[in-house]
C-alpha cells in the first residue's frame, strides 16, 4: 500500500512541474493532442505531441520531422556573428504540400543559458516590450500617413518564437498578443494585421527555427494569409508553391551557444530550411541608391538551392524593386522591413504589380544613401504601404523608421 501511494504522489509531483506560461499565450488555451502527420518526402505517418499553453508537457518543444534548413542573420537586437551550418542536404524542388513539418518532441532540461531560454536543442529569446518605443514608432507611422492620405497603410507586428512555444511555468516576458493589439491601437488610421492569431493557430507546424532567432518561411506564409484577410485578397494555397527543403542549418542561437551542452544538441539536431517559390513570374533588382540609377543588381526572391536564411531575398538588401509580370491590378506597394520581412516579401509580391522593399536600417545614416520615403512613394505611385516589424523592433527600433520621414 505504501509503495502504491509513493508512486501516486510521484506522478502528481511530475505533473505539477509546469504551470501555465504566464505572459506568452493568447486568451484561450487548448489542451495538447497528438498530431498525425505524413512526411512530405517519404509519405510515412508519424504521431507527435507538441506542448501547447495549458498543457503539462513543458519540455516538448518545436523541431522538425525530416526537412532541410539554412543559416540566418542575427536580429537587430543582437550583434551579428556569421552562422555556421552542418553538412546540408537539399531535396529537389517539388510542388508544395499542405502536409507540414511539425514540431517534434525535443525532451530536455529547461534552462537559461547565456541569457536565452533553452529546452533541449531549442533556444528562444525573452521579450520585454518598451511602450515608449511602441509609441515612438506609432507616432512616426501616423505622421507618415498624414503625408500620404490616399495610401492604404498596414502594420504587421511579427511575434518571436517564445510567444508560441514558451514552456509552462516559465516567464517569457511580455504578452506579445497584447503588445501587438496595443501598438495597433496607437495607429488609428492604419489597418492592423492579426499576425498573432494566424501563427498561433498553426503553432504545431514548423514556424520558427530552433537554432536561430528568425522564423521560417512557413511562418511568413501564415503572416501573409493574415495580410490577405486584412486587405481582402484571396491568398494562394500553400500547395500552389514550388517547394524545396534543406537540412543542416545552424543559426545565430547556435553561434552564441556553441560549446555548451545545448550547442552540441543543436549540432546533432540542426534545423531545416523550407523554401516556397512565389507563384508569379517576378523580376527583382536590388539597389543601394534609392534613385535606382545604374541598373542595380539581380536579386533572387527565393533561392530553392540555398540552405540558409539568405535563401530569402538574398538577405537584407537596402532596396529591392520587384516587378510582377503575372499581375495587372494597378497596385504598387512599399514594404518597410527588418530581417523577418525576408521570408514574408516573397508571398506579398504575388499580390501587387510592383513592390518596393525598403530596409530602413540602410538609409539616412553615416556612409549610406538618403531616402525621403514620402517623395519616393509619390514618385512611384504607391497605393499600399506595409510596415513589418518584429516584436523587438516595434518596441525599440523606431529611430530607423523615423529617419525615413522628411
Secondary structure, DSSP 8 states (H G I E B T S, - for coil): -HHHHHHHHHHHHHHTT----TTSS-SS------EEEE-TTT--EEEE----TTSS-TT-----SS---------TTS------EEEEEE---EE--S---B-------EEEETTEEEETTEEE--B---HHHHHHHHHHHHHHHHH-TTSEEEEEEE--THHHH--TT---BS-HHHHHHHHHHT-TTSEE--HHHHHHTTTTB--B-SSSSSB-HHHHHHHHHHHHHHHT-----GGGSEEEEEEEE--HHHHHHTTSHHHHHHHHS-EEEEEEE-SS-EEEEEESSTT--S--EE--SB-TT--SGGGBTTS--SEEEEEETT--SS-EEEEEE-TTHHHHHHHHGGGSSEEEEEEGGGSSSTTS----HHHHHHHTT--EEEEEEEHHHHHH-HHHHHTT--
